[in-house]
């Protein structure tokens, strides 16, 4: 089974935190990082099996 990573960039920090929670509950993926990058931007990076990452994204 292959490994994959997924990246989400959001324009709102509160929405980013809420999205990270939903992504982790949606599939069996591992959170690599979830952090604000610059004022008003939030980045979430996950990894896991290809199907799980596709499902979570």
C-alpha positions in Angstrom: 0.0 0.0 0.0 1.4 3.4 -1.0 2.0 6.4 1.2 0.8 9.9 0.3 0.8 13.4 1.7 -1.9 16.0 1.5 -1.7 19.8 1.9 -4.4 22.3 2.6 -4.0 26.1 2.7 -6.8 28.1 4.2 -7.5 31.8 4.4 -8.7 31.8 8.0 -7.0 30.5 11.1 -10.2 29.5 12.9 -11.5 27.7 9.8 -8.1 26.0 9.5 -8.3 24.6 13.0 -11.9 23.4 12.4 -10.9 21.8 9.1 -7.9 20.0 10.6 -10.2 18.4 13.2 -12.6 17.3 10.5 -9.8 15.9 8.3 -8.4 13.8 11.1 -11.8 12.4 12.0 -12.7 11.7 8.3 -10.0 9.0 7.7 -7.0 7.2 9.3 -4.4 9.8 8.5 -1.5 11.3 10.6 -1.2 15.1 11.1 2.3 16.2 10.2 1.7 19.9 10.8 -1.1 22.4 11.3 0.2 25.9 11.7 -0.4 29.6 10.8 2.1 30.6 8.1 1.5 34.3 7.8 -1.3 36.6 9.0 -4.6 35.0 8.1 -3.2 31.9 6.4 -3.3 28.3 7.9 -1.6 25.3 6.5 -2.4 21.6 7.2 -0.2 18.8 6.1 -1.3 15.1 6.5 0.1 11.7 5.5 -1.2 8.2 5.3 -2.3 5.6 2.8 -3.3 7.0 -0.6 -7.0 6.2 -0.2 -7.2 7.6 3.3 -5.5 10.9 2.3 -7.9 11.2 -0.7 -10.9 10.5 1.5 -9.7 13.0 4.2 -9.0 15.8 1.6 
